[in-house]
Amino acid sequence: MHRSNDPLHGVTLEKMVTFLSMHYGWKKLGELIEINCFRSNPSIKSSLTFLRRTPWARQKVEELYLKSVVKKN
């Protein structure tokens, strides 16, 4: 069986945003990643819409998710 070396393999963007918002809270998440979808009336749905259209912001979310999961384990 082939196993991917990508640490994000099988992790959806929704799962990352949900984890980060629960782990840090929206206020802290908006401080860590300075984007309006985390600062102004944040929600999972609005964040996903923005992140799916904005590669640089998605990359920041992925990086923070990886750091947070490693730190948690």
VENNORHU-V847082 format. One record per residue. RES is the residue in three letters. PHI is phi in whole degrees, -180 to 180 (999 if undefined). NEAR is the number of other ideal C-beta (glycine too) atoms within 8 Angstrom. Layout:
BEGIN
res/phi/near
RES/PHI/NEAR
RES/PHI/NEAR
END
This chain:
BEGIN
res/phi/near
MET/999/2
HIS/-85/3
ARG/-118/4
SER/-73/6
ASN/-86/4
ASP/-74/5
PRO/-66/5
LEU/-97/9
HIS/-59/6
GLY/86/4
VAL/-99/7
THR/-80/5
LEU/-61/10
GLU/-62/8
LYS/-64/8
MET/-63/13
VAL/-65/13
THR/-62/9
PHE/-59/11
LEU/-64/13
SER/-68/13
MET/-76/7
HIS/-71/7
TYR/-102/10
GLY/86/7
TRP/-62/10
LYS/-62/6
LYS/-66/8
LEU/-62/13
GLY/-66/12
GLU/-78/6
LEU/-73/7
ILE/-125/10
GLU/-80/5
ILE/-133/11
ASN/-61/6
CYS/-66/12
PHE/-98/10
ARG/-107/9
SER/-113/5
ASN/51/4
PRO/-71/12
SER/-155/6
ILE/-61/9
LYS/-61/6
SER/-67/10
SER/-65/13
LEU/-63/11
THR/-59/9
PHE/-66/12
LEU/-66/13
ARG/-70/8
ARG/-99/5
THR/-130/9
PRO/-57/5
TRP/-66/6
ALA/-72/12
ARG/-62/11
GLN/-62/8
LYS/-63/10
VAL/-65/14
GLU/-61/10
GLU/-63/8
LEU/-66/11
TYR/-60/13
LEU/-62/10
LYS/-63/8
SER/-71/12
VAL/-69/9
VAL/-64/7
LYS/-65/6
LYS/-71/6
ASN/-83/4
END
